[in-house]
Amino acid sequence: MNAVAVFDTALDRAAAGIPAAFTARHASGEVYRFDPAAWCRDTIAGDDALIGCCTGHTLDVGCGPGRLTSALSHAGRPALGIDVSASAVLLARRRGAAALQRDVFGPVPGAGRWRHLLLADGNIGIGGDPLRLLRRCRQLLAVDGHLHVELAPAGTPAWSGTTTVRTPDGADRTLPWACVPLDDLPELADATGMRVVDTWTEAGRWFATLASR
């Protein structure tokens, strides 16, 4: 079972109402908890402000079961979700969201023309290299586009690289992931040719909006 299969299995279980939470442990000792059951909800407190930022064509990177992609579509805002998990894409489509099975680092429709990109639910961790991910997001955005990111609270230890996931069958699998706290974002953004234009918190969640410099 590879990392993508771990997500597929967890999402299938969550969609069936079976507990599916799992954790990724970094060599530093830090732990990141994934809760697929939360992703399968229709909404999570704090979503509204994030959705409100997206006033044009939006790419939801790591869309999961399509919670945000679907909400944007229902609000009349064009949106596409991408995810490496086949189960995630299937669940997203079932709730009426447009979704494709794609790796953000591979070919993506509309590259360089998206008005908004979303990295919600900790998805700034995708790939285990936030610098590489933000550079890729900048490539996907239109010149005057905006990236909306969910981050760890200020003061949280930052980490990146390879983590170890314990699967439901008791096996260990590796997963490239990262944790980026709000106070690390300005330096990271600057290194990728971007700037932080807004930050906010809601319902215990931390967000920021970035644009190209």
Secondary structure, DSSP 8 states (H G I E B T S, - for coil): --HHHHHHHHHHHHHTT----EEEEETTS-EEEE-HHHHTSS--TTHHHHHHT--S-EEEET-TTTHHHHHHHHTT--EEEEES-HHHHHHHHHTT--EEE--TTS--TTTTTEEEEEE-TTGGGGGG-HHHHHHHHHHHEEEEEEEEEEEB-TT---EEEEEEEE-TTS-EEEEEEEE-BGGGHHHHHHHTTEEEEEEEEETTEEEEEEEE-
